[in-house]
Amino acid sequence: MALLVSALNDATKYNEGFLNSETIRDLSDYEEHLFCLESFQSWLESEYKNLEPENPDLLKYDVIVGGTPSE
């Protein structure tokens, strides 16, 4: 599950940067795709954090996405 969190986080960051590309002709398609990624990431974050208390060996979500671990 940690791999899924990491991959989704990377995909979101990549697509956010891609929106600044001068080669994109129709931003609306990419914005919609990014919105879907961000929505899924928000849902996955919630689900993952619900699992953390019962699974002490699970790597903390904030550590996976490169943030500061919250206590």
SEDOMI-519112 format. One line per field, with one value per residue (C-alpha): residue in three letters; y, z negated, x. Coordinates in steps of 0.5 Angstrom, whole numbers, padded with zeros to 4 digits. Layout:
# residues N
r <- [ALA/...] .
Y <- [Y/...] .
Z <- [Z/...] .
X <- [X/...] .
# end
This chain:
# residues 71
r <- [MET/ALA/LEU/LEU/VAL/SER/ALA/LEU/ASN/ASP/ALA/THR/LYS/TYR/ASN/GLU/GLY/PHE/LEU/ASN/SER/GLU/THR/ILE/ARG/ASP/LEU/SER/ASP/TYR/GLU/GLU/HIS/LEU/PHE/CYS/LEU/GLU/SER/PHE/GLN/SER/TRP/LEU/GLU/SER/GLU/TYR/LYS/ASN/LEU/GLU/PRO/GLU/ASN/PRO/ASP/LEU/LEU/LYS/TYR/ASP/VAL/ILE/VAL/GLY/GLY/THR/PRO/SER/GLU] .
Y <- [0000/0005/0004/0006/0012/0014/0012/0017/0022/0022/0022/0028/0032/0030/0032/0039/0041/0038/0043/0049/0046/0050/0044/0043/0045/0043/0044/0042/0035/0035/0039/0034/0028/0032/0033/0026/0024/0029/0026/0019/0022/0025/0019/0014/0019/0018/0011/0010/0014/0010/0004/0007/0006/-0001/-0003/0000/-0003/0001/0007/0014/0017/0024/0020/0017/0023/0027/0031/0032/0026/0028/0026] .
Z <- [0000/-0001/0006/0008/0004/0007/0014/0013/0010/0016/0021/0018/0017/0025/0027/0024/0027/0034/0033/0034/0041/0047/0051/0048/0053/0049/0041/0039/0041/0036/0031/0031/0030/0025/0021/0021/0019/0013/0011/0011/0007/0002/0001/0001/-0005/-0009/-0008/-0010/-0016/-0018/-0018/-0021/-0029/-0028/-0024/-0028/-0023/-0017/-0015/-0016/-0011/-0012/-0011/-0005/-0001/-0004/-0009/-0017/-0021/-0025/-0032] .
X <- [0000/0006/0008/0001/0002/0009/0007/0000/0004/0010/0004/0001/0007/0009/0002/0002/0009/0007/0001/0006/0009/0008/0007/0000/-0006/-0012/-0011/-0018/-0016/-0010/-0013/-0019/-0014/-0010/-0017/-0018/-0011/-0012/-0019/-0016/-0010/-0014/-0019/-0012/-0009/-0016/-0016/-0008/-0009/-0014/-0010/-0004/-0006/-0008/-0001/0005/0010/0006/0010/0007/0004/0007/0014/0012/0010/0016/0013/0014/0011/0005/0005] .
# end
